Amino acid sequence: MIKNSILYLIMISLILLVGFVQSWNVALLILNMCIISSIMSLGVNIQYGYAGLFNLGIMGFVALGGLATVIISAPPVYEAWDAGGIRIILALSFGALTIFLATYVWKLLKNSRYKSLAISIILILGFFIYRFLFDPAVEAIEKINPATEGYLGGLGLPIILSWPVGGLLAAIAAWMIGKISLGLRSDYLAIATIGVSEIIIFTIKNEDWLARGVKNVIGLPRPVPYEIDLQQNTDFIYWSQYLGMDIVDASSIFVKVCYSLLFILVLIILYWLCEKALKSPWGRMMRAIRDNEVAAEAMGKDVKSRHLQVFILGSAVCGIAGAMLVTLDGQLTPTNYHPLRFTFIIWVMVILGGAGNNLGSILGGFIIWFFWVEVEYIGLFLMDILTSGFADDNAFRIHMLNSAAYMRYLTLGLILVLVLRFNPRGLIPEK
């Protein structure tokens, strides 16, 4: 307990140090990103720490959470709905019906030699009818003011409602993936999940009618005040002057503090639920399955169903974090969803903090994201000192200063190697 408190105290001190040395805006931005990263780390810990599932599709579930913010909170584009919205819904419904019908026929004609022929006919006819409905609708929608719209928009609801919806979308995707791939060995499961994740990202990037693709959806509403509104509020101006702060800095800091309070509340709720689940009979059963599947199955436990449960829960948490991230950014940027940021780094957080321990996963999220952001600044500072004896136009000095950004990769690897060497079970290992 004392060790855990010291580790968290060090982390808090580092964030405070950034506030004093750099700026409080930077410190609060790091804090908010650390909290979101910790929530993603919790989701992966549920899957890997509780059940030993090796999921490399984190990026896809995070992206679905981001997509939920557009679906829920972006204003609807009524012209696009008039142009092809109903036809898009009909096409998607018909596509789902085709898949359902093919599955039903597969079961109905299980022992028939005409099974493959019947399914092929259903899928081919369904595909052509689907494209007949879908393609003209997409073309019509994307022609509606393509510079700023060109998509269906959302429901125009408060963006905070998108957080649970993001979790729900990720959970539905996890159910579909899990039903197919959870019977595979861990290495094949990893390949399957990363493949489906890439499909999700590819769809979000290329289906402009859905969320503008790589053109991005900007100007999403906020759950907190806008800086410009605060700067025009007389009470806020009075308190800023009373505290001796610049009004612009004060408004930016206030907004980030509001985000921090919201995110901390979500993190506390999720941590409490994760701890309750871990210490319950269900949690003990999951750890028993993780440690010895054969023995657990011999005791009558349905291993595949339990794996599906935990896979869905962990993915839902990642979806919530994805919605929170887009809420903080204020825009959906599909090009930001790449494996290094949302897969490798999150796995390093879990391993560093301690797989199977929720407190450890949260700590790992804070440590890794803090160094991911700050190492470039620290590296630039160190390179400037180490090469201060050279002229400003010296090729070696310029090269070293330009290479400072790559120190984050070196530092990340070094931290991981040191922890695995001296604390192979993580900084806060599972009890």
C-alpha positions in Angstrom: 0.0 0.0 0.0 2.8 2.4 0.9 4.7 1.5 -2.4 1.5 2.2 -4.4 1.0 5.6 -2.7 4.6 6.6 -3.4 4.3 5.7 -7.1 1.1 7.7 -7.5 2.6 10.6 -5.5 5.6 10.6 -7.8 3.3 10.7 -10.8 1.3 13.6 -9.4 4.5 15.5 -8.6 5.7 15.1 -12.1 2.5 16.6 -13.6 2.7 19.4 -11.0 6.3 20.0 -12.1 5.2 20.4 -15.7 2.7 23.0 -14.5 5.3 25.1 -12.7 8.1 24.7 -15.4 6.1 24.7 -18.6 2.5 25.8 -18.2 -0.6 24.7 -16.4 -2.4 24.3 -19.8 0.2 21.7 -20.8 0.0 19.9 -17.4 -3.8 19.7 -17.5 -3.7 18.5 -21.1 -1.3 15.7 -20.1 -3.5 14.9 -17.1 -6.6 14.5 -19.3 -4.8 12.3 -21.8 -3.3 10.2 -18.9 -6.8 9.6 -17.6 -8.2 8.6 -21.0 -5.1 6.3 -21.5 -5.7 4.8 -18.1 -9.3 3.9 -19.1 -8.1 2.2 -22.3 -5.5 0.4 -20.2 -8.3 -0.8 -17.8 -10.2 -2.2 -20.8 -7.2 -4.2 -22.0 -6.5 -5.3 -18.5 -10.0 -6.7 -18.2 -9.3 -8.9 -21.3 -5.7 -9.8 -20.7 -5.3 -9.5 -16.9 -8.5 -11.2 -16.0 -8.8 -13.8 -18.8 -5.5 -13.9 -20.7 -7.0 -12.8 -24.0 -4.5 -11.2 -26.4 -6.4 -8.5 -28.2 -4.5 -6.5 -30.8 -7.7 -4.8 -32.1 -7.8 -2.0 -29.5 -7.6 0.7 -32.2 -10.8 -0.4 -33.8 -12.8 -0.3 -30.6 -11.4 3.1 -29.7 -12.4 4.3 -33.2 -16.0 3.0 -32.8 -16.2 5.1 -29.6 -15.0 8.1 -31.6 -17.6 7.4 -34.3 -20.3 7.4 -31.6 -19.6 11.0 -30.8 -20.5 12.0 -34.4 -23.6 9.8 -34.5 -24.9 11.1 -31.3 -23.9 14.8 -31.1 -23.2 16.1 -34.6 -26.1 18.1 -36.0 -28.2 16.3 -38.6 -27.7 17.2 -42.3 -31.4 17.3 -43.4 -30.6 17.8 -47.1 -28.4 14.6 -47.0 -31.2 12.7 -45.3 -33.7 13.8 -48.0 -31.2 12.9 -50.7 -30.5 9.4 -49.7 -30.8 8.7 -45.9 -33.8 6.4 -46.1 -32.2 4.5 -49.0 -29.0 4.0 -47.0 -31.0 2.6 -44.1 -32.9 0.2 -46.5 -29.6 -0.9 -48.0 -28.0 -1.6 -44.7 -31.1 -3.4 -43.5 -31.2 -5.5 -46.6 -27.5 -6.4 -46.2 -28.1 -7.5 -42.6 -31.2 -9.5 -43.8 -29.1 -11.2 -46.5 -26.5 -12.3 -43.9 -29.2 -13.6 -41.6 -30.9 -15.5 -44.4 -27.6 -17.1 -45.5 -26.9 -18.2 -41.9 -30.4 -19.6 -41.6 -30.1 -21.6 -44.8 -26.7 -22.9 -43.7 -28.3 -24.4 -40.6 -31.5 -25.5 -42.5 -29.6 -27.4 -45.2 -26.8 -28.5 -43.0 -26.6 -32.0 -44.5 -27.8 -31.2 -48.0 -25.5 -31.2 -51.0 -27.3 -28.1 -52.3 -26.3 -26.1 -49.3 -23.3 -24.3 -50.9 -25.3 -23.5 -54.1 -28.2 -22.0 -52.1 -26.0 -19.9 -50.0 -24.0 -18.7 -53.0 -27.2 -17.6 -54.8 -28.5 -15.8 -51.7 -25.2 -13.9 -51.2 -24.7 -13.0 -54.9 -28.3 -11.7 -55.3 -28.2 -9.9 -52.0 -24.9 -8.2 -52.9 -26.3 -6.8 -56.2 -29.5 -5.6 -54.7 -27.6 -4.1 -51.8 -25.3 -2.2 -54.2 -28.3 -1.1 -56.2 -29.8 0.6 -53.1 -26.6 1.7 -51.5 -24.4 3.3 -54.3 -26.8 5.9 -55.6 -27.7 7.0 -52.0 -24.0 7.4 -51.1 -23.3 9.5 -54.2 -26.3 11.7 -53.5 -25.4 12.3 -49.9 -21.7 13.1 -50.6 -22.7 15.7 -53.1 -24.5 17.8 -50.4 -22.1 20.7 -49.6 -19.0 18.4 -49.6 -16.6 21.1 -48.3 -18.3 21.2 -44.9 -20.9 18.4 -44.9 -21.3 15.6 -47.4 -22.5 13.1 -44.7 -25.7 12.3 -42.8 -24.7 14.0 -39.6 -25.9 12.9 -36.2 -28.7 13.2 -33.8 -27.7 16.6 -32.3 -27.8 15.3 -28.7 -25.5 16.2 -25.8 -22.1 14.7 -26.5 -21.8 13.1 -23.1 -24.5 10.6 -24.2 -22.0 9.4 -26.8 -19.8 7.9 -24.1 -22.1 5.0 -23.2 -23.1 4.7 -26.8 -19.4 4.4 -27.8 -19.1 1.5 -25.3 -22.2 -0.1 -26.7 -20.9 0.1 -30.3 -17.6 -1.4 -29.3 -19.4 -4.1 -27.3 -21.6 -5.1 -30.4 -18.4 -5.3 -32.5 -16.7 -7.3 -29.9 -19.6 -9.8 -29.7 -19.5 -10.3 -33.5 -15.7 -10.7 -33.5 -15.7 -12.9 -30.4 -18.4 -15.3 -31.8 -16.1 -16.0 -34.7 -12.6 -15.8 -33.3 -12.6 -16.7 -29.6 -12.3 -20.4 -30.4 -8.9 -19.8 -31.9 -5.5 -20.0 -30.1 -4.1 -16.8 -28.6 -1.8 -16.0 -31.6 -4.7 -16.5 -34.1 -7.0 -14.4 -31.9 -4.4 -11.6 -32.1 -4.3 -11.8 -35.9 -8.1 -11.9 -36.2 -8.6 -8.9 -33.9 -6.0 -6.7 -35.6 -7.5 -7.6 -39.0 -11.0 -6.6 -37.9 -9.6 -3.5 -36.3 -8.1 -2.4 -39.7 -11.4 -3.1 -41.4 -13.2 -0.8 -39.0 -10.6 2.0 -39.5 -10.7 1.5 -43.3 -14.5 1.8 -43.3 -14.4 5.0 -41.2 -11.7 6.6 -43.4 -13.4 5.8 -46.7 -17.2 6.0 -46.1 -17.6 9.7 -46.3 -21.4 9.5 -45.9 -20.9 8.1 -42.4 -18.4 10.6 -40.8 -16.8 12.5 -43.7 -13.9 10.1 -43.9 -10.4 11.7 -43.9 -12.0 15.1 -44.3 -12.8 15.0 -40.5 -15.8 16.0 -38.6 -15.0 19.3 -36.7 -16.8 21.5 -34.3 -18.4 18.8 -32.2 -20.3 20.2 -29.2 -18.7 20.2 -25.7 -19.9 19.1 -22.3 -18.0 22.0 -20.8 -18.1 25.8 -21.4 -16.4 27.4 -24.4 -13.4 29.7 -23.8 -14.9 32.6 -25.7 -18.0 32.5 -23.6 -16.0 32.6 -20.4 -13.9 35.5 -21.7 -17.1 37.5 -22.1 -18.6 36.6 -18.8 -18.3 39.4 -16.3 -18.1 37.2 -13.2 -15.3 35.1 -14.8 -13.4 38.3 -15.8 -13.7 39.5 -12.2 -12.3 36.3 -10.7 -9.5 36.1 -13.3 -8.4 39.6 -12.4 -8.7 38.9 -8.7 -6.4 35.9 -9.1 -4.0 37.9 -11.3 -4.4 35.7 -14.3 -4.6 36.5 -18.0 -8.2 36.1 -19.1 -7.3 33.8 -22.1 -5.1 31.5 -20.0 -7.7 31.5 -17.2 -10.4 30.4 -19.6 -8.3 27.7 -21.1 -7.3 26.3 -17.7 -10.9 26.4 -16.5 -12.1 24.4 -19.5 -9.4 21.8 -19.0 -10.1 21.5 -15.3 -13.8 20.8 -16.1 -12.7 18.1 -18.5 -10.4 16.6 -15.8 -13.3 16.5 -13.3 -15.6 14.7 -15.8 -12.9 12.2 -16.8 -11.8 11.5 -13.2 -15.4 10.8 -12.3 -15.7 8.2 -15.2 -12.3 6.7 -14.2 -13.4 6.3 -10.6 -16.7 4.7 -11.6 -15.0 2.2 -14.0 -12.3 1.4 -11.5 -14.9 0.7 -8.8 -16.9 -1.6 -11.2 -13.7 -3.4 -12.3 -12.6 -4.0 -8.7 -16.1 -5.3 -7.7 -16.0 -7.7 -10.7 -12.5 -8.8 -10.0 -13.2 -9.7 -6.3 -16.6 -11.3 -7.1 -17.1 -15.1 -7.7 -17.2 -14.2 -11.4 -13.7 -12.6 -11.2 -12.3 -15.6 -9.4 -13.8 -17.9 -12.0 -12.2 -15.8 -14.8 -8.8 -16.0 -13.2 -9.2 -19.8 -12.8 -10.0 -20.1 -16.5 -7.0 -17.9 -17.3 -4.6 -20.0 -15.2 -5.9 -23.4 -16.4 -8.6 -23.7 -19.0 -8.6 -27.5 -19.0 -9.2 -27.7 -15.3 -11.9 -25.0 -15.4 -13.7 -26.8 -18.3 -13.5 -30.0 -16.3 -15.3 -28.2 -13.5 -18.2 -27.4 -15.8 -17.3 -23.9 -16.8 -18.2 -22.7 -20.3 -14.8 -21.2 -21.2 -15.7 -19.8 -24.6 -18.8 -18.0 -23.2 -16.8 -16.5 -20.3 -14.1 -15.4 -22.7 -16.8 -13.8 -24.9 -18.2 -11.9 -21.8 -14.8 -10.5 -20.8 -13.9 -9.6 -24.4 -17.1 -7.6 -24.7 -16.6 -5.8 -21.4 -13.0 -4.9 -22.1 -13.9 -3.6 -25.6 -16.8 -1.6 -24.2 -14.4 0.2 -21.8 -12.1 1.0 -24.8 -15.1 2.3 -26.7 -16.0 4.7 -23.8 -12.4 5.9 -23.8 -12.5 6.5 -27.5 -15.6 8.7 -27.2 -14.0 10.6 -24.4 -10.9 11.2 -26.5 -12.9 12.7 -29.4 -14.9 14.8 -27.0 -11.6 16.3 -25.7 -10.3 16.9 -29.2 -13.6 18.4 -30.4 -13.2 16.6 -33.7 -13.1 13.1 -35.3 -9.8 12.5 -37.1 -9.6 9.0 -38.5 -6.0 9.3 -39.6 -5.0 9.5 -35.9 -6.0 5.9 -35.4 -2.8 4.0 -36.0 -1.5 0.9 -34.2 1.4 2.6 -32.4 -0.8 5.0 -30.5 -3.8 2.8 -29.7 -2.3 -0.7 -29.5 1.3 -0.9 -28.7 1.4 1.9 -26.2 -1.7 0.6 -24.4 -0.2 -2.8 -24.1 3.0 -1.3 -22.7 0.8 0.5 -20.1 -0.7 -2.7 -19.0 2.6 -4.6 -18.8 4.4 -1.8 -17.1 1.7 -1.2 -14.5 1.0 -4.9 -13.8 -1.4 -7.2 -15.7 -4.3 -8.3 -13.5 -4.1 -5.3 -11.2 -6.5 -2.4 -12.0 -4.4 0.1 -9.9 -1.3 -1.0 -11.8 -3.0 -0.5 -15.2 -4.1 3.0 -14.2 -0.5 3.8 -13.1 0.9 2.4 -16.3 -1.4 4.7 -18.3 -0.2 7.7 -16.4 3.5 6.9 -16.7 3.6 5.9 -20.3 1.5 8.8 -21.6 3.4 11.3 -19.5 6.8 10.2 -20.9 5.3 9.9 -24.4 4.5 13.6 -24.3 7.4 15.0 -22.2 10.3 13.0 -23.5 10.4 15.1 -26.7 10.6 18.3 -24.7 13.2 16.8 -22.3 15.2 15.4 -25.2 15.3 18.7 -27.0 16.5 20.4 -23.8 19.2 17.8 -23.3 20.4 17.9 -26.9 20.6 21.7 -26.8 22.8 21.5 -23.7 25.0 18.6 -25.1 25.6 20.3 -28.4 25.9 23.9 -27.0 29.6 23.9 -27.8 28.9 23.6 -31.6 27.8 26.5 -33.8 24.1 27.0 -34.5 24.5 26.0 -38.1 26.7 22.9 -37.4 25.3 19.8 -39.1 25.8 17.5 -36.1 24.0 20.0 -33.8 21.1 20.4 -36.2 20.8 16.6 -36.7 20.7 16.0 -33.0 18.1 18.7 -32.3 15.9 17.3 -35.1 16.2 13.8 -33.8 15.0 14.7 -30.3 11.5 13.6 -31.1 12.7 10.0 -31.6 13.8 9.8 -28.0 10.3 8.9 -27.1 10.6 5.5 -28.8 14.0 4.9 -27.1 12.6 5.9 -23.7 9.5 3.8 -24.1 11.6 0.7 -25.0 14.1 1.4 -22.2 11.3 1.8 -19.5 9.7 -1.5 -20.7 13.0 -3.4 -20.7 14.0 -2.1 -17.2 10.6 -3.0 -15.7 10.6 -6.4 -17.2 14.1 -7.0 -15.9 13.6 -5.8 -12.4 9.8 -6.1 -12.0 8.7 -8.7 -14.5 5.1 -8.7 -13.1 4.8 -4.9 -13.3 5.2 -2.0 -10.9 2.0 -3.0 -9.0 1.7 -6.8 -9.6 -1.5 -8.8 -9.2 -1.9 -10.2 -5.7 
